[in-house]
Amino acid sequence: MFIIGDCMPVIETGRVCIKKYGRDAGERAVITKVLENGYVNIVTATRPKPRKCNVRHLELLVEKVNAESKEEIAKALEIPVEKLKL
């Protein structure tokens, strides 16, 4: 976990963000795991299986959910819990 600035959201598990580039551009995503070298694992509504993503491709939001809870992740992404493949 590291801080980008004083008033910027922190890159951490459970942080809700918007995907800026790629197939899922413009969609909400949830960070499920922080990896090294500026990468994280995320899930989105269209691709609910965790996958690697560069943090520069994400716009972090202030909203945060419990990354251990499938229900909270599904609610943040506005999808049914059964669709998540965590």
Wavefront OBJ file of the C-alpha trace (Angstrom):
o trace
v 0.000 0.000 0.000
v 1.329 3.457 -0.851
v -0.025 6.993 -0.973
v -0.060 9.036 -4.178
v -0.632 12.383 -2.458
v -2.205 13.995 0.594
v -5.743 14.112 -0.793
v -5.541 11.247 -3.283
v -7.063 7.837 -2.499
v -4.668 5.075 -1.463
v -4.006 2.031 -3.619
v -5.213 -0.790 -1.372
v -7.417 -3.857 -1.473
v -11.095 -3.023 -1.611
v -10.600 0.377 -3.297
v -13.241 1.107 -5.936
v -11.939 2.675 -9.153
v -12.772 3.395 -12.793
v -10.868 1.583 -15.547
v -9.465 4.230 -17.929
v -8.029 2.081 -20.744
v -8.660 -1.246 -22.445
v -11.686 -3.424 -23.022
v -13.277 -2.357 -19.717
v -12.691 1.392 -20.139
v -15.231 3.462 -18.228
v -16.339 0.596 -15.959
v -16.174 0.399 -12.187
v -13.597 -2.003 -10.774
v -12.554 -3.205 -7.327
v -8.928 -3.879 -6.359
v -8.717 -7.415 -4.929
v -4.949 -7.636 -4.390
v -1.971 -5.259 -4.536
v 0.973 -6.729 -6.468
v 4.458 -5.309 -6.898
v 5.855 -2.896 -9.503
v 2.668 -0.829 -9.819
v 0.250 -3.652 -10.597
v -2.943 -4.790 -8.892
v -5.539 -7.513 -9.395
v -9.014 -6.166 -10.195
v -12.503 -7.421 -10.981
v -15.076 -5.602 -13.138
v -18.711 -6.314 -14.007
v -17.942 -7.653 -17.509
v -14.852 -9.595 -16.424
v -15.542 -10.816 -12.864
v -12.445 -13.051 -12.669
v -9.449 -11.311 -10.974
v -6.814 -10.139 -13.441
v -3.645 -8.062 -13.434
v -3.873 -4.345 -14.204
v -1.436 -1.434 -14.173
v -2.420 1.201 -11.572
v -1.855 3.932 -14.189
v -4.872 2.519 -16.040
v -7.139 3.164 -13.043
v -8.832 6.281 -11.708
v -9.116 5.727 -7.963
v -12.297 6.723 -6.147
v -12.751 7.570 -2.478
v -15.187 4.655 -2.094
v -13.839 1.491 -0.452
v -15.388 -1.937 0.216
v -14.309 -5.017 2.132
v -12.297 -7.045 -0.408
v -13.000 -10.268 1.517
v -16.781 -9.906 1.091
v -18.223 -11.072 -2.242
v -21.489 -9.320 -1.381
v -19.838 -5.903 -0.964
v -17.804 -6.285 -4.178
v -20.904 -7.346 -6.121
v -22.867 -4.391 -4.719
v -20.085 -1.937 -5.708
v -20.010 -3.384 -9.247
v -23.822 -3.674 -9.410
v -23.780 -7.370 -10.395
v -25.204 -10.557 -8.811
v -22.927 -12.298 -6.283
v -23.086 -15.551 -8.276
v -21.306 -13.902 -11.225
v -18.111 -13.219 -9.210
v -15.330 -15.781 -9.626
v -13.110 -15.014 -6.632
l 1 2 3 4 5 6 7 8 9 10 11 12 13 14 15 16 17 18 19 20 21 22 23 24 25 26 27 28 29 30 31 32 33 34 35 36 37 38 39 40 41 42 43 44 45 46 47 48 49 50 51 52 53 54 55 56 57 58 59 60 61 62 63 64 65 66 67 68 69 70 71 72 73 74 75 76 77 78 79 80 81 82 83 84 85 86
